[in-house]
Amino acid sequence: MFKVSRWTSRMALVTVAIGAVLFANAFPMGGEAATASSLGTAQNFAVLAGSTVTNTGSSTVYGSLGVDPGTAISGFPPGIVTGGVIHSADAVALQAQNDVTTAYNALGAQACDHDLTGQDLGGMTLLPGVYCFSSSAQLTGALTLDAQGDAGAVFVFQIETTLTTASNSSVNVINGGSACNVYWKIGSSATLGTTTAFSGNILALASITLNTGAGVIGRALAQTGAVTMDTNNITIAGCIAAPETPTTTPVTTPATIPVTTPGTTPATTPVTTPGTTPAATPTEVAGGTPPTGGSSGTPGAPGGTEATPTGNATSTPTSGGTTTTPSTNNGGTTVAGNDTAGTPTPGATAQATTISFPNTGSVGLVANDNSRASSESRFALMAALALLFTGVGFVAMKRYRR
């Protein structure tokens, strides 16, 4: 029968408790890591509304723009859609809305890691995780999302009612993270103040309003209400491997294919015929002058030297033997108005995928393995300490007095 002292018993309990805490920290259980939500076909959309899409000013949308079940889209132009197409109450927009609803519900089902209800997001630096608000959320100033070198780091914000940002506010993703992995699940509507530089995918149950000069690296997806824009830049560049192919076709298509055909082939071949040899025999001329073409002959000499007749000159080809130069007008001229070689000019050229926004933080996709290695080392150290303390506790429990 072993008898354990009170001191030994207490020390054993303390060491076992410390070991349990270290184990819990070294090997955290589920609910701490946020999970990216698949947007399905909606990933091709930079802007998607339920009722209407309206725009004022020279907004630029990189990605597709659509509406469903509503049909109204206004303000394009002067707004520009590039890197995608416009869908109004068609099968593509309908499927995208269904996929947004699925993603919205999946985001809402994730366990909350940190409750920020009543706190302004401005001035905060947050690590990957799920952050929830039981009512509305406010952003005044700069919010920094630190990915800690993990390109796959996910940030999820669950907001029960509205999201509002003040003018000149910003959401910056740093240390290798991506705005594409930031999700804002909003139970009502979102309003971005003037010149706000926002990062992430906004999934609002009702509407989204982007005030003058606000920019979004990500998406503005409203399920039932409108998306209202005013001189904004919204881009999904870098968020998907291949944007939806624009359906814009060239305005002018050549009616005929230009054909270049050589002109008429000469009917006759040029003929070169040696000239006729003179039949006349040289005549002696006393002291005479050599006939025309003679090469010599001494004047005044009896029976002067024979003169060499001219002859044997190459004759000029007769008429009709001249090579005809191919005509450049016999079907070979390109029809005026068509592009060279019949190549159509594209009607639209996609703009550069990089769009500058005021106050936008670093949004990169460069992973840093050092941070991950550091985390693994930390877990290993904590596990080792846990085993050490647990071992000490069990040894202490075996102490006894005879």
C-alpha positions in Angstrom: 0.0 0.0 0.0 1.6 3.2 -1.2 1.1 6.4 0.8 1.5 9.7 -1.0 2.3 12.9 0.8 0.1 16.0 0.4 3.0 18.0 -1.1 3.7 15.2 -3.7 0.1 15.0 -4.6 -0.2 18.7 -5.2 3.0 18.8 -7.3 1.7 16.0 -9.4 -1.6 17.8 -10.1 0.2 21.0 -11.0 2.6 19.2 -13.4 -0.2 17.2 -15.1 -2.3 20.4 -15.5 0.7 22.2 -17.1 1.2 19.3 -19.4 -2.5 19.3 -20.5 -2.3 23.0 -21.2 0.8 22.6 -23.3 -0.7 19.7 -25.2 -3.8 21.8 -26.0 -1.7 24.7 -27.3 0.7 22.4 -29.3 -2.2 20.5 -31.0 -5.2 22.9 -31.2 -8.5 21.3 -32.0 -10.9 22.4 -34.8 -12.7 25.7 -35.0 -9.6 27.8 -35.1 -8.8 27.9 -38.8 -11.0 29.7 -41.2 -12.0 27.9 -44.4 -12.2 29.4 -47.9 -15.6 29.1 -49.4 -16.0 28.0 -53.0 -17.9 30.6 -55.1 -18.6 28.2 -57.9 -19.4 30.0 -61.2 -19.7 33.3 -59.2 -15.9 33.4 -59.1 -16.0 34.9 -62.6 -18.0 37.9 -61.4 -16.6 41.1 -60.0 -20.1 42.6 -59.7 -23.4 40.7 -59.2 -26.7 42.1 -58.1 -30.1 40.8 -57.4 -32.3 43.7 -58.5 -30.3 46.3 -60.5 -26.7 47.4 -61.3 -26.4 51.2 -61.6 -23.3 53.2 -62.3 -22.3 56.9 -62.4 -19.0 58.1 -63.7 -16.0 56.2 -65.3 -16.1 53.0 -63.2 -13.9 50.1 -64.3 -14.9 46.5 -63.7 -12.4 43.8 -64.3 -14.4 40.5 -64.5 -18.0 39.8 -65.4 -20.9 41.9 -64.3 -24.4 40.6 -63.9 -27.9 40.8 -62.4 -30.6 38.2 -61.6 -33.5 38.0 -61.1 -33.6 41.7 -62.0 -32.7 42.8 -65.5 -31.7 46.4 -65.3 -28.1 47.4 -65.8 -27.3 51.1 -66.4 -24.3 53.3 -66.6 -22.2 51.1 -68.9 -20.9 53.2 -70.7 -19.4 55.4 -69.3 -18.5 52.5 -67.1 -16.2 49.8 -68.6 -16.4 46.0 -68.2 -13.2 44.2 -69.2 -11.8 40.8 -68.7 -15.4 39.4 -68.6 -18.9 39.8 -70.0 -22.3 41.3 -69.0 -25.1 39.0 -68.0 -28.6 40.2 -67.5 -31.1 37.6 -66.1 -29.7 34.8 -68.1 -28.7 31.2 -67.2 -25.2 32.2 -66.2 -26.3 35.0 -63.8 -28.9 32.7 -62.3 -26.4 29.9 -61.6 -23.9 32.5 -60.2 -26.6 33.7 -57.7 -27.3 30.1 -56.6 -23.6 29.6 -56.0 -23.4 32.9 -54.0 -26.2 31.6 -51.8 -24.4 28.4 -51.2 -21.1 30.1 -50.3 -23.0 32.6 -48.1 -24.5 29.8 -46.0 -21.1 27.9 -45.8 -19.4 31.0 -44.5 -22.1 31.6 -41.9 -21.8 28.0 -40.6 -18.1 28.4 -39.6 -17.4 28.6 -35.9 -16.5 32.0 -34.6 -13.0 32.3 -33.3 -13.1 36.0 -32.1 -16.2 38.1 -31.2 -15.5 41.7 -32.1 -19.1 43.0 -31.6 -19.0 46.7 -30.7 -15.4 47.2 -31.8 -14.3 49.4 -34.7 -12.0 47.4 -37.0 -9.9 50.5 -37.7 -6.4 50.3 -36.3 -6.6 46.5 -35.8 -4.1 43.9 -37.0 -5.7 40.5 -37.3 -4.4 37.0 -38.0 -6.2 34.4 -40.1 -9.4 33.2 -38.5 -13.2 33.7 -38.2 -14.3 37.1 -36.7 -17.9 37.7 -35.9 -20.2 40.6 -35.1 -23.6 40.0 -33.5 -24.9 43.2 -35.0 -23.2 45.8 -37.3 -19.6 46.4 -38.1 -17.7 49.7 -38.6 -14.3 50.4 -40.2 -12.7 53.8 -39.6 -9.1 54.0 -40.7 -6.9 51.1 -41.7 -7.5 47.4 -41.0 -4.4 45.1 -41.4 -4.8 41.4 -42.1 -1.5 39.6 -41.5 -1.2 36.3 -43.4 2.2 35.5 -41.7 3.7 34.2 -44.9 0.9 31.8 -45.7 -0.5 32.4 -49.2 -3.5 30.3 -48.3 -4.4 32.2 -45.1 -8.1 32.8 -44.9 -10.0 35.6 -43.1 -13.8 35.3 -42.6 -15.9 38.1 -41.2 -19.5 37.2 -40.1 -21.6 40.4 -39.7 -25.2 40.0 -38.8 -26.5 43.3 -40.1 -24.5 46.0 -41.9 -20.9 46.9 -42.7 -20.0 50.6 -43.1 -16.6 52.1 -43.8 -15.7 55.7 -43.3 -14.1 57.8 -46.0 -10.4 57.0 -46.8 -10.6 53.7 -44.9 -8.6 50.7 -46.1 -8.3 46.9 -45.7 -4.7 45.8 -46.3 -3.6 42.2 -46.6 0.2 41.8 -45.8 2.9 39.2 -45.5 2.1 37.1 -48.5 -1.7 36.9 -48.2 -4.3 37.4 -50.8 -7.4 39.6 -50.9 -9.1 36.7 -52.7 -9.1 34.7 -49.4 -10.9 37.4 -47.5 -14.7 36.9 -47.1 -17.2 39.4 -45.8 -20.5 37.7 -45.1 -23.0 40.5 -44.4 -26.6 39.8 -43.2 -27.9 43.1 -44.6 -26.1 45.7 -46.7 -22.6 47.1 -47.1 -21.6 50.7 -47.7 -18.1 51.7 -48.6 -17.2 55.4 -48.0 -15.6 57.6 -50.5 -12.1 56.6 -51.6 -12.1 53.5 -49.4 -9.5 50.9 -50.6 -11.2 47.6 -49.7 -9.9 44.0 -50.0 -12.0 40.9 -50.1 -15.2 39.3 -51.4 -18.3 41.0 -50.2 -21.3 38.6 -50.0 -24.3 40.8 -48.9 -27.8 39.4 -48.4 -29.3 42.7 -49.6 -27.4 45.5 -51.3 -23.9 47.0 -51.8 -23.2 50.7 -52.2 -19.8 51.9 -53.4 -19.4 55.7 -52.9 -17.3 58.0 -55.1 -13.8 56.7 -55.7 -14.1 53.5 -53.6 -12.1 50.6 -54.9 -12.3 46.8 -54.3 -9.8 44.1 -54.9 -12.2 41.2 -54.8 -15.9 41.1 -55.5 -19.2 42.9 -54.8 -21.9 40.2 -54.7 -25.4 41.2 -53.6 -28.1 38.5 -53.5 -31.4 40.4 -53.4 -30.7 44.1 -53.7 -28.8 46.5 -55.9 -25.1 47.2 -56.5 -24.7 51.0 -56.8 -21.5 52.4 -58.2 -19.9 55.8 -58.6 -16.5 56.1 -60.3 -15.1 52.9 -58.8 -12.5 50.2 -59.6 -13.4 46.6 -58.9 -11.1 43.8 -60.0 -10.8 40.0 -59.6 -7.4 40.1 -61.3 -5.3 37.4 -59.7 -8.2 35.7 -57.9 -8.9 33.2 -60.6 -6.7 31.2 -63.1 -8.6 32.3 -66.2 -11.3 35.0 -66.3 -14.5 34.4 -68.3 -13.7 34.9 -72.0 -15.2 38.2 -73.3 -17.8 37.6 -76.0 -17.1 41.0 -77.8 -16.7 40.4 -81.5 -15.1 42.7 -84.1 -17.5 45.3 -85.5 -16.4 44.9 -89.1 -15.9 41.6 -90.7 -14.4 41.5 -94.3 -17.1 40.4 -96.7 -14.5 38.8 -99.1 -11.1 37.4 -98.7 -8.7 39.6 -100.8 -7.1 37.5 -103.6 -3.8 38.5 -105.2 -3.6 37.0 -108.7 -0.8 37.7 -111.2 -1.8 39.6 -114.4 -2.3 38.1 -117.8 0.5 35.7 -118.8 2.3 36.9 -122.0 0.8 35.2 -125.1 4.1 35.1 -127.0 7.7 34.4 -125.9 10.3 37.0 -126.9 12.4 35.8 -129.8 15.9 36.9 -130.6 16.9 36.2 -134.2 20.3 36.9 -135.6 20.3 39.6 -138.3 20.7 38.8 -142.0 24.2 38.5 -143.5 24.6 41.0 -146.4 24.8 39.2 -149.8 26.8 41.9 -151.5 30.4 41.2 -152.2 32.9 44.0 -151.2 33.6 46.2 -154.2 37.0 47.6 -155.0 37.1 51.3 -155.1 40.1 53.0 -156.3 41.2 55.4 -153.7 37.8 55.1 -152.5 36.3 55.5 -149.1 35.5 52.3 -147.3 31.8 51.4 -147.2 29.9 52.2 -144.2 30.9 49.9 -141.4 34.3 49.1 -142.9 37.0 48.7 -140.4 40.0 49.7 -142.6 41.1 50.7 -146.1 43.8 53.0 -147.2 42.4 55.9 -149.3 43.9 56.2 -152.7 45.4 52.7 -152.9 44.3 50.8 -156.0 42.0 48.0 -155.2 41.6 49.1 -151.6 41.2 46.7 -148.8 37.9 45.0 -148.3 35.6 46.7 -146.0 33.9 44.6 -143.3 30.2 44.9 -143.7 28.0 45.8 -140.7 25.6 42.9 -140.2 25.2 40.3 -137.5 23.6 42.9 -135.2 21.0 41.5 -132.8 17.6 42.5 -133.9 15.0 43.9 -131.5 12.1 41.6 -130.7 9.1 42.2 -132.9 6.0 43.7 -131.6 4.1 41.3 -129.4 7.2 39.7 -128.1 7.7 42.0 -125.2 7.0 40.5 -121.8 3.9 41.9 -120.3 4.2 43.1 -116.7 1.6 41.4 -114.5 -1.2 43.8 -113.7 -1.7 44.9 -110.2 -5.4 45.7 -110.8 -6.7 42.4 -112.1 -8.3 41.2 -108.9 -5.0 41.7 -106.9 -5.9 44.9 -105.2 -7.1 44.6 -101.5 -10.6 46.0 -101.2 -10.5 49.4 -99.5 -11.7 49.4 -95.9 -10.5 45.9 -95.1 -7.6 45.3 -92.9 -4.3 44.1 -94.4 -4.3 40.5 -95.3 -8.0 40.3 -94.2 -7.1 40.3 -90.5 -10.0 41.7 -88.4 -9.2 44.2 -85.8 -10.4 43.1 -82.3 -13.2 45.3 -81.1 -11.9 45.4 -77.5 -8.6 44.9 -75.8 -8.5 43.8 -72.1 -7.0 46.4 -69.9 -4.0 45.7 -67.7 -4.9 43.4 -64.8 -3.1 45.6 -62.3 -5.4 48.4 -61.0 -4.0 50.9 -58.5 -6.1 51.9 -55.6 -5.5 54.6 -53.0 -4.2 53.4 -49.6 -4.1 49.8 -50.8 -1.8 47.5 -48.8 0.4 44.8 -50.2 -1.6 42.0 -51.7 0.8 39.3 -52.9 0.8 35.6 -53.5 4.4 34.8 -52.4 4.5 32.1 -49.8 7.1 32.1 -47.0 8.0 28.7 -45.7 10.0 30.1 -42.9 6.9 31.1 -41.0 5.4 27.6 -41.4 8.6 26.0 -40.3 8.7 28.3 -37.2 5.2 27.2 -36.3 6.0 23.5 -36.6 9.1 24.0 -34.4 7.0 25.8 -31.8 4.5 23.0 -31.7 7.3 20.4 -31.4 8.9 22.4 -28.5 5.5 22.7 -26.7 4.9 19.0 -27.1 8.3 18.2 -25.7 7.7 20.4 -22.7 4.3 18.9 -22.2 5.8 15.4 -22.1 8.5 16.6 -19.7 6.0 18.1 -17.2 3.7 15.1 -17.4 6.6 12.7 -16.8 7.6 14.8 -13.7 4.1 14.6 -12.4 3.9 10.8 -12.7 7.3 10.4 -11.1 6.2 12.6 -8.2 3.1 10.5 -7.7 5.2 7.4 -7.2 7.0 8.9 -4.3 5.9 7.3 -1.2 6.9 6.9 2.5 7.5 3.5 3.9 
